[in-house]
Amino acid sequence: MHNNDSENIKRQWLLQNEKVCICRGLPRKIVMAAIKAGALSLPEINRIIGSGSGDCNGERCGPKIEKLLGEYLAATKK
């Protein structure tokens, strides 16, 4: 494996495991799994994975989740 391959794998792992909902410790991959399974709104995602129900009531993760949802929807409409 080349060094660039190794760096790309590390970058992808970090991206997938980046915490989106800090209060609940939910990584990006969990949010994306809910979106790919058909959750198409922030309330629906929150209901499925429990985001938005921590101490901040979604103030930190809500905008991040909406951004991920928007990016996903834009990419799938192409």
C-alpha positions as CSV (number, residue, x, y, z in Angstrom):
1,M,0.0,0.0,0.0
2,H,1.3,3.4,-0.9
3,N,1.6,6.2,1.6
4,N,-1.1,8.2,-0.2
5,D,-3.5,5.2,0.1
6,S,-2.8,4.9,3.8
7,E,-3.4,8.6,4.3
8,N,-6.7,8.4,2.3
9,I,-7.9,5.5,4.4
10,K,-7.1,7.3,7.6
11,R,-8.9,10.4,6.4
12,Q,-11.9,8.4,5.4
13,W,-12.0,6.7,8.8
14,L,-11.7,10.0,10.6
15,L,-14.4,11.5,8.5
16,Q,-16.9,8.6,9.0
17,N,-16.2,8.5,12.8
18,E,-16.3,12.3,13.4
19,K,-18.9,13.0,16.1
20,V,-21.8,15.0,14.7
21,C,-23.9,14.8,17.8
22,I,-21.5,15.4,20.7
23,C,-24.1,14.9,23.4
24,R,-25.1,11.5,22.3
25,G,-21.7,10.6,20.8
26,L,-23.1,9.9,17.3
27,P,-20.7,9.7,14.5
28,R,-21.3,10.9,10.9
29,K,-21.7,7.3,9.7
30,I,-24.7,6.8,11.9
31,V,-26.3,10.0,10.6
32,M,-25.6,9.0,7.0
33,A,-27.0,5.5,7.6
34,A,-30.3,7.1,8.7
35,I,-30.4,9.4,5.7
36,K,-29.6,6.6,3.3
37,A,-32.3,4.5,4.9
38,G,-34.8,7.2,4.0
39,A,-34.9,9.7,6.8
40,L,-35.4,13.0,4.9
41,S,-35.9,15.6,7.6
42,L,-34.1,16.6,10.8
43,P,-37.0,15.6,13.0
44,E,-37.1,12.1,11.4
45,I,-33.3,11.7,11.7
46,N,-33.5,12.8,15.4
47,R,-36.3,10.3,16.1
48,I,-34.5,7.4,14.5
49,I,-31.0,7.9,16.0
50,G,-31.7,10.0,19.1
51,S,-29.7,13.1,18.0
52,G,-31.1,16.4,19.2
53,S,-32.1,14.9,22.5
54,G,-29.0,15.7,24.5
55,D,-28.1,18.6,26.8
56,C,-28.0,21.1,23.9
57,N,-31.4,20.0,22.5
58,G,-29.9,19.9,19.0
59,E,-28.3,23.3,18.9
60,R,-24.9,21.9,18.0
61,C,-25.8,18.9,15.9
62,G,-29.0,20.2,14.2
63,P,-27.2,22.5,11.7
64,K,-24.5,19.8,11.0
65,I,-27.2,17.2,10.3
66,E,-29.2,19.5,8.1
67,K,-26.0,20.2,6.1
68,L,-25.3,16.5,5.7
69,L,-28.9,15.9,4.6
70,G,-28.7,18.8,2.1
71,E,-25.4,17.6,0.6
72,Y,-26.8,14.1,0.3
73,L,-30.0,15.2,-1.3
74,A,-28.1,17.5,-3.7
75,A,-25.7,14.7,-4.7
76,T,-28.5,12.1,-5.3
77,K,-30.5,14.5,-7.5
78,K,-27.7,14.7,-10.1
